[in-house]
């Protein structure tokens, strides 16, 4: 299944591109997704949960940024996951490109999905529509979060900074230089670990699973309306 989405953001393309390479912020916009580990700046582990009626299907998987092109503002992400309680699997390759636009930036998302197992029983047509809605929700969330960050005056971290860990280090260096001068023991007592590699942000509540049933009925209703001319 191939899905394409695009949206515009009133900001410079380079700034938007850096924001989109912050895995913590992007993962927070993926419906039902939870980031569990940042292995390195290009490799991440996590879980996606999908609720189908009374059944919840969870996938554990790994995602990798397989291509970065700073000049073209392009990145490619590949992800593989397997069901935690069944033989099902999911695979996706997403290509993200940020281009200049009249409003500032235009983000293009091209996603190729392959799903096997219980979830695939919905049928290809319905799964394509549901997947398109999920990617659309993620795009809306990314745009909303970026605009909220811009309004609050928060700067997006540079690409490859490791997301939350970099943000924590910047906050520590700007506000805690005096405490660090007092010694590393005092810093440890205050609960500021010395991070040697990027880590995901501490997740508060566990994310709600994607309710595929509600998406399914929304898709069916849309098809009925199209059948009767949108009435």
GUTI-699266 format. One line per field, with one value per atom (N, C-alpha, C): residue number from 1; x, y, z. Coordinates in nm, 4 decimals. Layout:
! GUTI-699266
resi <- [NUM,...] $
x <- [X,...] $
y <- [Y,...] $
z <- [Z,...] $
! end
This chain:
! GUTI-699266
resi <- [1,1,1,2,2,2,3,3,3,4,4,4,5,5,5,6,6,6,7,7,7,8,8,8,9,9,9,10,10,10,11,11,11,12,12,12,13,13,13,14,14,14,15,15,15,16,16,16,17,17,17,18,18,18,19,19,19,20,20,20,21,21,21,22,22,22,23,23,23,24,24,24,25,25,25,26,26,26,27,27,27,28,28,28,29,29,29,30,30,30,31,31,31,32,32,32,33,33,33,34,34,34,35,35,35,36,36,36,37,37,37,38,38,38,39,39,39,40,40,40,41,41,41,42,42,42,43,43,43,44,44,44,45,45,45,46,46,46,47,47,47,48,48,48,49,49,49,50,50,50,51,51,51,52,52,52,53,53,53,54,54,54,55,55,55,56,56,56,57,57,57,58,58,58,59,59,59,60,60,60,61,61,61,62,62,62,63,63,63,64,64,64,65,65,65,66,66,66,67,67,67,68,68,68,69,69,69,70,70,70,71,71,71,72,72,72,73,73,73,74,74,74,75,75,75,76,76,76,77,77,77,78,78,78,79,79,79,80,80,80,81,81,81,82,82,82,83,83,83,84,84,84,85,85,85,86,86,86,87,87,87,88,88,88,89,89,89,90,90,90,91,91,91,92,92,92,93,93,93,94,94,94,95,95,95,96,96,96,97,97,97,98,98,98,99,99,99,100,100,100,101,101,101,102,102,102,103,103,103,104,104,104,105,105,105,106,106,106,107,107,107,108,108,108,109,109,109,110,110,110,111,111,111,112,112,112,113,113,113,114,114,114,115,115,115,116,116,116,117,117,117,118,118,118,119,119,119,120,120,120,121,121,121,122,122,122,123,123,123,124,124,124,125,125,125,126,126,126,127,127,127,128,128,128,129,129,129,130,130,130,131,131,131,132,132,132,133,133,133,134,134,134,135,135,135,136,136,136,137,137,137,138,138,138,139,139,139,140,140,140,141,141,141,142,142,142,143,143,143,144,144,144,145,145,145,146,146,146,147,147,147,148,148,148,149,149,149,150,150,150,151,151,151,152,152,152,153,153,153,154,154,154,155,155,155,156,156,156,157,157,157,158,158,158,159,159,159,160,160,160,161,161,161,162,162,162,163,163,163,164,164,164,165,165,165,166,166,166,167,167,167,168,168,168,169,169,169,170,170,170,171,171,171,172,172,172,173,173,173,174,174,174,175,175,175,176,176,176,177,177,177,178,178,178,179,179,179,180,180,180,181,181,181,182,182,182,183,183,183,184,184,184,185,185,185,186,186,186,187,187,187,188,188,188,189,189,189,190,190,190,191,191,191,192,192,192,193,193,193,194,194,194,195,195,195,196,196,196,197,197,197,198,198,198,199,199,199,200,200,200,201,201,201,202,202,202,203,203,203,204,204,204,205,205,205,206,206,206,207,207,207,208,208,208,209,209,209,210,210,210,211,211,211,212,212,212,213,213,213,214,214,214,215,215,215,216,216,216,217,217,217,218,218,218,219,219,219,220,220,220,221,221,221,222,222,222,223,223,223,224,224,224,225,225,225,226,226,226,227,227,227,228,228,228,229,229,229,230,230,230,231,231,231] $
x <- [0.0847,0.0000,0.0882,0.0650,0.1415,0.0505,0.0936,0.0132,0.0987,0.0419,0.1130,0.0321,0.0995,0.0385,0.1298,0.0709,0.1507,0.0791,0.1569,0.1004,0.2026,0.1550,0.2428,0.2550,0.3735,0.4027,0.4670,0.4229,0.4768,0.6084,0.7135,0.8468,0.9493,1.0755,1.1834,1.2017,1.2283,1.2431,1.3494,1.4647,1.5697,1.5233,1.4483,1.3983,1.2976,1.2095,1.1107,1.1801,1.2812,1.3541,1.4198,1.4817,1.5435,1.4385,1.3240,1.2168,1.1727,1.1595,1.1110,1.2122,1.3383,1.4387,1.4494,1.3664,1.3613,1.2645,1.3174,1.2351,1.1333,1.1680,1.0738,0.9482,0.9659,0.8505,0.7660,0.8309,0.7563,0.6847,0.7516,0.6890,0.5659,0.5686,0.4535,0.3315,0.3523,0.2416,0.1925,0.2566,0.2140,0.1062,-0.0173,-0.1269,-0.0926,-0.1071,-0.0838,0.0612,0.1542,0.2968,0.3614,0.4615,0.5394,0.6869,0.7697,0.9141,0.9751,1.0450,1.1002,1.2514,1.3218,1.4684,1.5245,1.6212,1.6990,1.8355,1.8573,1.9817,2.0983,2.0784,2.1755,2.0973,2.1628,2.0870,2.0032,2.0301,1.9555,1.8737,1.8752,1.8074,1.7219,1.5955,1.5009,1.4175,1.3773,1.2896,1.1614,1.0515,0.9252,0.8145,0.6925,0.5743,0.4585,0.3755,0.2519,0.1376,0.0305,-0.0859,-0.2079,-0.2804,-0.4011,-0.5152,-0.6246,-0.7407,-0.8452,-0.8814,-0.9839,-1.0959,-1.2014,-1.3073,-1.2506,-1.2750,-1.2213,-1.0760,-1.0189,-0.8827,-0.7836,-0.6742,-0.5670,-0.4435,-0.3978,-0.2793,-0.1624,-0.0527,0.0658,0.1816,0.2560,0.3745,0.4974,0.5988,0.7298,0.8194,0.8927,0.9736,1.0889,1.1614,1.2778,1.2650,1.2976,1.2961,1.4358,1.4724,1.6056,1.5942,1.6682,1.6819,1.7902,1.7489,1.8423,1.9050,1.8503,1.9056,1.8805,1.9831,1.9736,2.0404,1.9687,2.0254,1.9951,2.0920,2.0712,2.0463,2.1194,2.1058,1.9667,1.9143,1.7814,1.6708,1.7091,1.6140,1.5240,1.5883,1.5178,1.5690,1.4784,1.5168,1.4263,1.4817,1.4064,1.4116,1.2947,1.2830,1.2253,1.2908,1.2412,1.2100,1.0943,1.0515,0.9984,1.0310,0.9811,0.9291,0.8133,0.7585,0.6886,0.6803,0.6111,0.5135,0.4015,0.3023,0.3652,0.3254,0.3802,0.3123,0.1901,0.1162,0.0661,0.1237,0.0781,0.1821,0.1493,0.2455,0.2436,0.1596,0.1470,0.2714,0.2823,0.3974,0.3554,0.4380,0.4137,0.5477,0.5462,0.6682,0.6298,0.7129,0.6841,0.8142,0.8076,0.9167,0.8578,0.9066,0.8535,0.9629,0.9300,1.0217,0.9677,1.0464,1.0051,1.0918,1.0281,1.0990,1.0385,1.1236,1.0774,1.1216,1.0248,1.0538,1.0059,1.0603,1.0152,0.8739,0.7959,0.6593,0.6267,0.5171,0.4773,0.4541,0.3963,0.3676,0.4916,0.5993,0.7215,0.7819,0.7140,0.7637,0.6479,0.6775,0.5809,0.6450,0.5785,0.6285,0.5578,0.6359,0.5825,0.6160,0.5141,0.5321,0.4829,0.5713,0.5350,0.5628,0.4577,0.4696,0.4239,0.5028,0.4704,0.4529,0.3285,0.2956,0.2816,0.3231,0.2931,0.2511,0.1298,0.0769,0.0318,0.0651,0.0221,-0.0314,-0.1283,-0.1840,-0.3288,-0.3730,-0.5143,-0.5630,-0.4813,-0.5236,-0.5493,-0.4758,-0.4906,-0.6229,-0.6968,-0.8237,-0.9309,-0.9079,-1.0044,-1.0157,-0.9140,-0.9162,-0.8305,-0.7756,-0.6801,-0.7413,-0.8616,-0.9227,-0.9453,-1.0032,-1.0296,-0.8992,-0.8012,-0.6738,-0.6035,-0.6151,-0.5543,-0.6177,-0.7513,-0.8199,-0.7861,-0.7836,-0.7505,-0.6072,-0.5142,-0.3743,-0.3594,-0.4344,-0.4281,-0.4753,-0.5798,-0.6293,-0.5266,-0.4607,-0.3606,-0.2435,-0.1951,-0.0849,-0.1305,-0.2559,-0.3090,-0.3158,-0.3572,-0.3599,-0.2198,-0.1214,0.0164,0.0647,0.0325,0.0741,0.0112,-0.1177,-0.1854,-0.1212,-0.0847,-0.0225,0.1149,0.1942,0.3272,0.3156,0.2236,0.2046,0.1619,0.0665,0.0173,0.1274,0.2052,0.3125,0.4215,0.4558,0.5588,0.5118,0.3882,0.3365,0.3259,0.2892,0.2829,0.4212,0.5225,0.6601,0.7079,0.6732,0.7151,0.6523,0.5244,0.4557,0.5151,0.5615,0.6191,0.7642,0.8242,0.9624,1.0651,1.0254,1.1196,1.1870,1.3179,1.3928,1.3977,1.3880,1.4023,1.5491,1.5823,1.7212,1.7766,1.9080,1.9710,1.9593,1.9624,1.9496,2.0623,2.0230,2.1235,2.1611,2.0895,2.1241,2.0728,1.9869,1.9401,1.8176,1.7366,1.6061,1.6142,1.5454,1.5264,1.6561,1.7494,1.8734,1.9476,1.9457,2.0128,1.9441,1.8093,1.7366,1.7687,1.7816,1.8139,1.9539,2.0488,2.1851,2.1930,2.1181,2.1189,2.0601,1.9501,1.8893,1.9840,2.0555,2.1466,2.2630,2.3166,2.4329,2.3971,2.2716,2.2339,2.1919,2.1342,2.0817,2.1599,2.2479,2.3128,2.4627,2.5213,2.6669,2.7266,2.6569,2.7076,2.7089,2.6025,2.5948,2.7015,2.7297,2.8315,2.9687,2.9937,3.1227,3.1424,3.0338,3.0443,3.0916,3.0794,3.1305,3.0306,3.0803,2.9927,2.9083,2.9564,2.8791,2.7499,2.7568,2.6352,2.5416,2.5954,2.5097,2.4371,2.5049,2.4401,2.3313,2.3531,2.2531,2.1278,2.1415,2.0249,1.9539,2.0013,1.9319,1.9588,2.0753,2.1085,2.2102,2.1653,2.2585,2.3454,2.4652,2.5564,2.5251,2.4507,2.4070,2.5224,2.5464,2.6513,2.5948,2.4638,2.4002,2.2578,2.1953,2.0615,1.9611,1.8634,1.7583,1.6228,1.5166,1.3839,1.3376,1.2440,1.1866,1.1114,1.1093,1.0311,0.8856,0.8223,0.6843,0.5960,0.5022,0.4128,0.3126,0.1876,0.0923,0.1176,0.0829,0.0984,0.0020,0.0471,-0.0402,-0.1585,-0.2734,-0.3915,-0.3727,-0.4214,-0.4088,-0.4965,-0.4569,-0.5389,-0.6680,-0.7827,-0.9115,-0.9462,-0.9059,-0.9274,-1.0746,-1.1562,-1.2990,-1.3636,-1.3337,-1.3921,-1.3441,-1.2165,-1.1660,-1.2341,-1.2592,-1.3249,-1.4638,-1.5430,-1.6780,-1.6760,-1.5759,-1.5633,-1.5363,-1.4530,-1.4236,-1.5488,-1.6220,-1.7443,-1.8453,-1.8613,-1.9561,-1.9167,-1.7881,-1.7422,-1.7753,-1.7587,-1.7874,-1.9371,-2.0201,-2.1651,-2.2035,-2.1444,-2.1762,-2.1336,-2.0160,-1.9723,-2.0652,-2.1162,-2.2058,-2.3338,-2.3831,-2.5071,-2.4809,-2.3662,-2.3372,-2.3104,-2.2626,-2.2247,-2.3400,-2.4642,-2.5781,-2.5740] $
y <- [-0.1188,0.0000,0.1237,0.2110,0.3348,0.4535,0.5376,0.6509,0.7760,0.8826,1.0103,1.1189,1.1974,1.3102,1.4306,1.5481,1.6702,1.7766,1.8658,1.9771,2.0891,2.2097,2.3264,2.3829,2.4361,2.4969,2.6327,2.7318,2.8678,2.8809,2.8188,2.8245,2.7898,2.8220,2.7952,2.6445,2.5981,2.4550,2.3864,2.4507,2.3881,2.3653,2.4595,2.4471,2.3329,2.3219,2.2141,2.0789,2.0725,1.9472,1.8994,1.9904,1.9530,1.9008,1.9654,1.9215,1.7791,1.7489,1.6175,1.5068,1.5404,1.4395,1.4156,1.4844,1.4608,1.3457,1.2265,1.1064,1.1124,1.1762,1.1834,1.2606,1.3716,1.4525,1.3826,1.3191,1.2527,1.1287,1.0495,0.9298,0.9646,1.0799,1.1219,1.1487,1.1691,1.1974,1.0727,0.9593,0.8370,0.7696,0.7563,0.6985,0.5598,0.5405,0.4113,0.3727,0.4639,0.4302,0.4717,0.3955,0.4245,0.3985,0.4984,0.4845,0.4279,0.3143,0.2493,0.2651,0.2791,0.2879,0.3576,0.4454,0.5042,0.4360,0.3450,0.2682,0.3576,0.4378,0.5365,0.6429,0.7489,0.8562,0.8125,0.6937,0.6482,0.5217,0.4658,0.3391,0.3505,0.3081,0.3236,0.1967,0.1707,0.0577,0.1091,0.0383,0.0835,-0.0168,0.0280,-0.0577,0.0217,-0.0479,0.0104,-0.0822,-0.0246,-0.1036,-0.0634,-0.1633,-0.1412,-0.2197,-0.1513,-0.2149,-0.2447,-0.3721,-0.4155,-0.4805,-0.4042,-0.4547,-0.4864,-0.6088,-0.6460,-0.6919,-0.7001,-0.7528,-0.6387,-0.6428,-0.5452,-0.6156,-0.5698,-0.6270,-0.5318,-0.5852,-0.5033,-0.5531,-0.4585,-0.4902,-0.4333,-0.5159,-0.4680,-0.4601,-0.3504,-0.3385,-0.2419,-0.2305,-0.1427,-0.0548,0.0714,0.1662,0.2233,0.2457,0.2997,0.4105,0.5163,0.6193,0.5703,0.5277,0.4661,0.5656,0.6851,0.7862,0.9252,1.0082,1.1498,1.2317,1.3320,1.4220,1.5640,1.6235,1.7571,1.8599,1.8491,1.9480,1.9441,1.8224,1.8077,1.8071,1.8117,1.8041,1.6814,1.5671,1.4412,1.3363,1.2522,1.1420,1.0230,0.9026,0.7794,0.6961,0.6513,0.5710,0.4352,0.3280,0.1921,0.1294,0.0625,0.0033,-0.1373,-0.2276,-0.3647,-0.3991,-0.4667,-0.5065,-0.6408,-0.7093,-0.8375,-0.8339,-0.9055,-0.9139,-0.9776,-0.9273,-0.9823,-1.1131,-1.1379,-1.2587,-1.3368,-1.3163,-1.3867,-1.3830,-1.4441,-1.4518,-1.3309,-1.2336,-1.1184,-1.0315,-0.9525,-0.8637,-0.7370,-0.6357,-0.5088,-0.4507,-0.3871,-0.3246,-0.1939,-0.0937,0.0364,0.1057,0.1772,0.2641,0.4016,0.5009,0.6366,0.7301,0.8060,0.9050,1.0439,1.1251,1.2599,1.3613,1.4587,1.5649,1.6988,1.7969,1.9321,2.0254,2.0917,2.1828,2.3237,2.4202,2.5579,2.5737,2.6612,2.6886,2.8336,2.8829,3.0218,3.0486,2.9486,2.9656,2.9468,2.8942,2.8682,2.7356,2.6247,2.4907,2.3992,2.3070,2.2032,2.0683,1.9896,1.8584,1.7515,1.6663,1.5558,1.4253,1.3434,1.2139,1.1057,1.0167,0.9028,0.7761,0.6998,0.5833,0.4582,0.3524,0.2231,0.1217,0.0687,-0.0240,-0.1659,-0.2622,-0.4034,-0.4636,-0.5203,-0.5756,-0.7185,-0.8095,-0.9488,-0.9901,-1.0833,-1.1285,-1.0874,-1.0813,-1.0564,-0.9224,-0.8194,-0.6861,-0.6828,-0.7622,-0.7616,-0.8214,-0.8875,-0.9487,-0.8470,-0.7199,-0.6171,-0.6045,-0.6439,-0.6276,-0.5102,-0.5207,-0.4210,-0.2820,-0.2723,-0.1408,-0.0666,-0.1348,-0.0709,-0.0389,-0.1306,-0.1058,0.0156,0.0346,0.1521,0.2802,0.2806,0.4000,0.4263,0.3194,0.3347,0.3851,0.3273,0.3700,0.5152,0.5555,0.6945,0.7894,0.7487,0.8318,0.8407,0.7287,0.7287,0.8200,0.8099,0.8965,1.0419,1.0655,1.2015,1.2583,1.1749,1.2188,1.2537,1.1717,1.1984,1.3305,1.3551,1.4795,1.6004,1.5914,1.7022,1.7292,1.6212,1.6355,1.7007,1.6588,1.7175,1.8665,1.9030,2.0441,2.1227,2.0678,2.1368,2.1534,2.0464,2.0525,2.1510,2.1527,2.2459,2.3895,2.4174,2.5533,2.5956,2.5021,2.5333,2.5648,2.4869,2.5106,2.6474,2.6827,2.8116,2.9267,2.9128,3.0179,3.0362,2.9237,2.9323,2.9768,2.9833,3.0303,2.9237,2.7939,2.6850,2.6509,2.6324,2.5999,2.4499,2.4049,2.2635,2.2254,2.1060,2.0643,2.0324,2.0452,2.0141,1.8664,1.8306,1.6910,1.6102,1.4894,1.3998,1.4323,1.5272,1.5609,1.4587,1.3665,1.2647,1.3063,1.3993,1.4282,1.4805,1.4057,1.4550,1.4677,1.3738,1.3804,1.5091,1.5506,1.6756,1.7923,1.7882,1.8967,1.9039,1.7871,1.7854,1.8397,1.8039,1.8514,2.0014,2.0569,2.2004,2.2734,2.2172,2.2813,2.2771,2.1620,2.1493,2.2466,2.2614,2.3482,2.4942,2.5325,2.6732,2.7151,2.6208,2.6602,2.6031,2.5038,2.4388,2.4436,2.5449,2.5512,2.5688,2.6442,2.6647,2.5360,2.4541,2.3283,2.2325,2.2315,2.1418,2.1789,2.3079,2.3511,2.2993,2.2737,2.2245,2.0809,2.0074,1.8712,1.7750,1.6627,1.5660,1.4915,1.4782,1.4073,1.4788,1.6113,1.6880,1.6757,1.6745,1.6623,1.5296,1.4209,1.2914,1.2892,1.3551,1.3572,1.4275,1.5216,1.5947,1.5186,1.3981,1.3147,1.3510,1.4040,1.4377,1.3381,1.2259,1.1239,1.1734,1.1182,1.1550,1.0665,1.1202,1.0415,1.0236,0.8982,0.8701,0.8480,0.8280,0.8135,0.8647,0.8979,0.9530,0.8563,0.9090,0.8281,0.8889,0.8060,0.8626,0.9421,1.0339,1.1094,1.0148,1.0428,0.9587,0.9695,0.8566,0.8623,0.8577,0.9482,0.9549,0.8416,0.8706,0.7624,0.6793,0.5506,0.4634,0.5074,0.5145,0.5641,0.4728,0.5306,0.4522,0.3821,0.2571,0.1888,0.2532,0.2375,0.2869,0.2071,0.2740,0.2068,0.1868,0.0726,0.0468,0.0305,-0.0088,-0.0252,0.1084,0.2115,0.3429,0.3966,0.3732,0.4149,0.3375,0.2089,0.1252,0.1783,0.2092,0.2586,0.3973,0.4780,0.6088,0.5912,0.4941,0.4662,0.4175,0.3238,0.2715,0.3834,0.4719,0.5825,0.6752,0.7025,0.7861,0.7218,0.5909,0.5227,0.5252,0.5123,0.5201,0.6583,0.7633,0.8989,0.9205,0.8663,0.8810,0.8065,0.6905,0.6103,0.6860,0.7637,0.8387,0.9858,1.0126,1.1477,1.2474,1.2022,1.2932,1.3432,1.2886,1.3349,1.2770] $
z <- [0.0000,0.0000,0.0000,-0.0946,-0.1029,-0.0735,0.0180,0.0620,0.0550,0.0016,-0.0063,0.0636,0.1451,0.2149,0.2015,0.2084,0.2083,0.2897,0.3485,0.4242,0.4272,0.4540,0.4559,0.5969,0.6270,0.7566,0.7313,0.8051,0.7887,0.8640,0.8101,0.8709,0.7643,0.7928,0.6979,0.6787,0.5561,0.5297,0.6153,0.6366,0.7173,0.8605,0.9141,1.0508,1.0612,0.9628,0.9614,0.9469,0.8625,0.8412,0.9705,1.0454,1.1728,1.2704,1.2734,1.3630,1.3298,1.2024,1.1614,1.1876,1.2089,1.2419,1.3921,1.4709,1.6156,1.6398,1.6640,1.6709,1.7841,1.8967,2.0079,1.9694,1.9001,1.8612,1.7549,1.6603,1.5539,1.6071,1.6923,1.7481,1.8302,1.8972,1.9769,1.8898,1.7603,1.6684,1.5954,1.6160,1.5494,1.6333,1.5822,1.6609,1.7128,1.8444,1.9062,1.9227,1.8931,1.8964,2.0274,2.0678,2.1887,2.1598,2.1805,2.1612,2.2884,2.2777,2.3962,2.4094,2.2986,2.3068,2.1841,2.2072,2.0983,2.1004,2.0076,2.0039,1.9645,1.8615,1.8168,1.7407,1.6927,1.6269,1.5074,1.4524,1.3349,1.3586,1.4781,1.5048,1.6303,1.6197,1.7298,1.7455,1.8688,1.8972,1.9619,1.9336,1.9903,1.9700,2.0007,1.9928,1.9345,1.8565,1.8038,1.8411,1.8967,1.9388,1.8567,1.8060,1.7268,1.7899,1.8181,1.8805,1.7738,1.7604,1.6659,1.7460,1.7746,1.8615,1.9984,2.0499,2.1810,2.1763,2.0574,2.0410,2.0214,2.0953,2.0782,2.0225,1.9086,1.8453,1.8677,1.9199,1.9462,1.8604,1.8060,1.7265,1.7957,1.8152,1.8580,1.7351,1.7236,1.6034,1.6158,1.5069,1.4983,1.3747,1.3912,1.2796,1.2614,1.1371,1.1061,1.0023,1.0252,0.9221,0.8270,0.7097,0.6155,0.5194,0.5147,0.4233,0.4793,0.4765,0.5133,0.4033,0.3552,0.2548,0.2999,0.3692,0.4250,0.3148,0.2043,0.0969,0.0347,0.0140,-0.0460,0.0589,0.1863,0.2984,0.2814,0.2717,0.2494,0.3464,0.3968,0.4844,0.4556,0.4689,0.4467,0.5739,0.6201,0.7416,0.7057,0.7503,0.7292,0.8639,0.8732,1.0004,0.9769,1.0699,1.0676,1.2059,1.2105,1.3392,1.3310,1.4453,1.4528,1.5690,1.5511,1.6579,1.7813,1.8974,2.0216,2.0607,2.0106,2.0488,1.9279,1.8128,1.6938,1.5843,1.4692,1.3588,1.2666,1.2927,1.2041,1.2018,1.0961,1.0825,1.0098,1.0199,0.9515,0.9083,0.7936,0.7408,0.6729,0.6900,0.6289,0.5899,0.4807,0.4375,0.4112,0.4818,0.4696,0.4188,0.3161,0.2603,0.2885,0.3547,0.3933,0.3208,0.2578,0.1875,0.2254,0.2529,0.2861,0.1737,0.1122,0.0010,0.0341,-0.0366,-0.0189,-0.0746,-0.0101,-0.0538,-0.0240,-0.0820,-0.0593,0.0887,0.1594,0.3017,0.3878,0.3297,0.4052,0.3655,0.4052,0.3750,0.3380,0.2506,0.2151,0.2459,0.3312,0.3714,0.2893,0.2265,0.1470,0.2175,0.2460,0.3101,0.2151,0.1742,0.0898,0.1694,0.1986,0.2857,0.2130,0.2241,0.1635,0.2762,0.2921,0.3998,0.3471,0.4285,0.4046,0.5381,0.5436,0.6684,0.6443,0.7368,0.7302,0.8668,0.8663,0.9934,1.0104,1.1363,1.1653,1.1125,1.1237,1.0809,0.9309,0.8545,0.7087,0.6636,0.7542,0.7173,0.6808,0.7105,0.6721,0.5205,0.4476,0.3029,0.2600,0.1408,0.0935,0.0825,0.0243,0.0040,0.1334,0.2321,0.3608,0.4318,0.4255,0.4916,0.4317,0.3012,0.2391,0.2920,0.3021,0.3523,0.4982,0.5794,0.7214,0.7367,0.6607,0.6688,0.6266,0.5235,0.4778,0.5885,0.6604,0.7704,0.8837,0.9138,1.0208,0.9858,0.8619,0.8200,0.8193,0.7788,0.7810,0.9212,1.0192,1.1589,1.2073,1.1697,1.2100,1.1505,1.0236,0.9588,1.0269,1.0613,1.1301,1.2658,1.3364,1.4685,1.4567,1.3585,1.3390,1.3121,1.2240,1.1915,1.3144,1.3910,1.5103,1.6148,1.6379,1.7377,1.6974,1.5695,1.5240,1.5417,1.5032,1.5151,1.6611,1.7502,1.8931,1.9468,1.9026,1.9461,1.8995,1.7748,1.7203,1.7971,1.8327,1.9071,2.0461,2.1067,2.2410,2.2388,2.1183,2.1052,2.1285,2.1340,2.1548,2.0242,2.0273,1.9070,1.8875,1.7629,1.7321,1.7388,1.7953,1.8025,1.6654,1.6509,1.5231,1.4949,1.3657,1.3272,1.3880,1.4420,1.4980,1.6402,1.7055,1.8423,1.9418,1.8970,1.9886,2.0640,2.0129,2.0711,2.2106,2.3000,2.4351,2.5113,2.4894,2.5652,2.5366,2.4088,2.3747,2.4415,2.4445,2.5089,2.6561,2.7207,2.8628,2.8873,2.7980,2.8158,2.7979,2.6996,2.6772,2.7971,2.8517,2.9673,3.0859,3.0995,3.2121,3.2005,3.0754,3.0591,3.0746,3.0411,3.0486,3.1875,3.2645,3.3945,3.5110,3.4834,3.5957,3.5926,3.5288,3.5227,3.6617,3.7466,3.8816,3.9601,3.9428,4.0150,3.9669,3.8353,3.7831,3.8369,3.8583,3.9111,4.0523,4.1245,4.2614,4.2650,4.1522,4.1497,4.0930,4.0358,3.9721,4.0732,4.1996,4.3002,4.3289,4.3414,4.3666,4.2496,4.1280,4.0105,4.0106,4.0519,4.0560,4.1599,4.2715,4.3774,4.3321,4.2404,4.1919,4.0814,4.0478,3.9506,3.8073,3.7756,3.6375,3.5860,3.5210,3.4756,3.3619,3.3533,3.2447,3.1257,3.0296,2.9146,2.8175,2.7798,2.6834,2.5445,2.5335,2.4041,2.4139,2.2988,2.3032,2.3614,2.4323,2.4917,2.4616,2.4607,2.4380,2.5571,2.5354,2.6449,2.7359,2.8698,2.9572,2.9168,2.8835,2.8438,2.9655,2.9700,3.0828,3.0731,3.0351,3.0247,2.9004,2.9089,2.7936,2.6852,2.5594,2.4537,2.4310,2.3954,2.3655,2.2314,2.2200,2.0918,1.9866,1.8600,1.7506,1.7478,1.7455,1.7373,1.5907,1.5366,1.3944,1.3613,1.4594,1.4337,1.4005,1.4807,1.4536,1.3197,1.2861,1.1559,1.0436,1.0694,0.9690,0.9363,1.0395,1.0149,0.9514,0.9852,0.9200,0.7709,0.7368,0.5959,0.5239,0.5869,0.5253,0.5026,0.6025,0.5894,0.4748,0.4616,0.3507,0.2160,0.2082,0.0822,0.0509,0.1540,0.1332,0.0823,0.1422,0.0978,-0.0467,-0.0840,-0.2228,-0.3182,-0.2727,-0.3548,-0.3877,-0.2911,-0.3106,-0.3425,-0.3966,-0.4431,-0.3339,-0.2154,-0.1074,-0.0251,-0.0444,0.0343,0.1734] $
! end
